[in-house]
Amino acid sequence: MRPWFGPEEAEAAAEAVRSGWVAQGPRVAAFEEAFAGWIGAADAVAVSSCTAALHLALTVAGVGPGDEVVVPSLSFIATANAVRYVGASPVFADVDPATGNLTPATVRAVRTAATRAVILVDQGGVPADLDAMRALCDPSGIVVIEDAACAAGSTLRGRPAGAGAAFATYSFHPRKLLTCGEGGMVTVDRPEVGARLRRLREHGMSVSAADRDAADRRGGAPVLESYDELGFNYRMTDVQAAIGLVQLGRLPEMVARRRELADAYRLLLAGVPGLRLVGDPVDAEGTAYGETNHQACWVLLEPGFPVARDAMLGRLAAAGISARRGIMAAHLEPAYADVAHGPLPATETLTRESLILPLFHEMTEVQQNRVAAEFYAAAGVAAPDGTEART
Ligand SMILES: *Cc1c(COP(=O)(O)O)cnc(C)c1O
């Protein structure tokens, strides 16, 4: 992964610095408005990270000690950590091996009377089926929070991933498509929820610093803030928001380019036995119901592929190619060794036998051919004409 920046991002950041207002202010408000409009959400609240966004979403959803929250173990660890921040217990559910995402069946298998929420992750950008999950959860009052950290630019049934969720959370870390260094966003489906999130991200203040400044400029009586509940400092800076606004405008182009590169990998790697490349999610009839932004372009090494995952990563590294292990599984990490769980076979297969291919905006055909050539060589199969010749 490499962030894709142009001179516009540098200029936007410089302009924020020159303005003298660098903390949360007018650019954060503009970024929130643009983001909410783009998702089609009632409101969007910018925060310091997606982890902070998950913490606030769980807090506002009223999740706390004694509650269980169903999460995929197959996710970046922040998904499970956020559940512990509010004193609730993470319960690990398995995933669909095709998408890496929770399904109604895997959630039903672990749901109990104590289940208060489900964190539905769009893993690696592949949109999870929010509609199906809500059909399961809404009747019993279980809140579905969509961890769309990876999914800005993905779509579900033609709508942006996260649209329609009570809470959807996004990350702007450089590992994701849209980046401003660090940062996150929560989108919500009800405006009054946005107001509470805004207070909680800024120490629980009843009136933000930016609003007090605006009141001073209008003249009249000074506005005094009060602190009505425990809050946090989860603010985004105006420097970040200035960059984020430019990046949001680039998002359609970023997604189109990544999908083009992923399609090229699919063609290039088609002749390698035992290799499966992640793609758009499909229903039982084989019809795609969403589009991934290919934030992570992972391949599963199936039994027909003769080289083990870690050995393959080693081969790629020796060839100067930077790949990564597949998505982690929290239940295999020491921090979660104390959490009891049922069998998680798809999670364990995906985490142990998948790897993430290099993919970045400026990647060339020659570079993709070099990656493909390593897979053909590892499989002991002749590469199609042209693949090796162009390396
Ligand atoms: C990256 C990621 C996060 C954490 O995002 P930060 O902005 O780094 O806090 C959370 N969940 C998932 C699924 C992620 O991929």
The ligand as an SDF file (V2000), in Angstrom:
LIG
                    3D

 15 15  0  0  0  0  0  0  0  0999 V2000
   -7.6400   -0.2800   10.2320 C   0  0  0  0  0  0  0  0  0  0  0  0
   -8.7950   -0.8750   10.9320 C   0  0  0  0  0  0  0  0  0  0  0  0
   -9.2540   -0.3730   12.1550 C   0  0  0  0  0  0  0  0  0  0  0  0
   -8.5180    0.6950   12.9240 C   0  0  0  0  0  0  0  0  0  0  0  0
   -8.4670    1.9180   12.2910 O   0  0  0  0  0  0  0  0  0  0  0  0
   -7.6000    3.1130   12.9500 P   0  0  0  0  0  0  0  0  0  0  0  0
   -8.0420    4.3160   12.2030 O   0  0  0  0  0  0  0  0  0  0  0  0
   -6.1630    2.7660   12.7260 O   0  0  0  0  0  0  0  0  0  0  0  0
   -7.9640    3.1650   14.3860 O   0  0  0  0  0  0  0  0  0  0  0  0
  -10.3910   -0.9240   12.7000 C   0  0  0  0  0  0  0  0  0  0  0  0
  -11.0490   -1.9220   12.0970 N   0  0  0  0  0  0  0  0  0  0  0  0
  -10.6310   -2.4480   10.9260 C   0  0  0  0  0  0  0  0  0  0  0  0
  -11.4130   -3.5440   10.2750 C   0  0  0  0  0  0  0  0  0  0  0  0
   -9.4740   -1.9550   10.3140 C   0  0  0  0  0  0  0  0  0  0  0  0
   -9.0450   -2.4940    9.1700 O   0  0  0  0  0  0  0  0  0  0  0  0
  1  2  1  0
  2  3  1  0
  2 14  2  0
  3  4  1  0
  3 10  2  0
  4  5  1  0
  5  6  1  0
  6  7  2  0
  6  8  1  0
  6  9  1  0
 10 11  1  0
 11 12  2  0
 12 13  1  0
 12 14  1  0
 14 15  1  0
M  END
$$$$
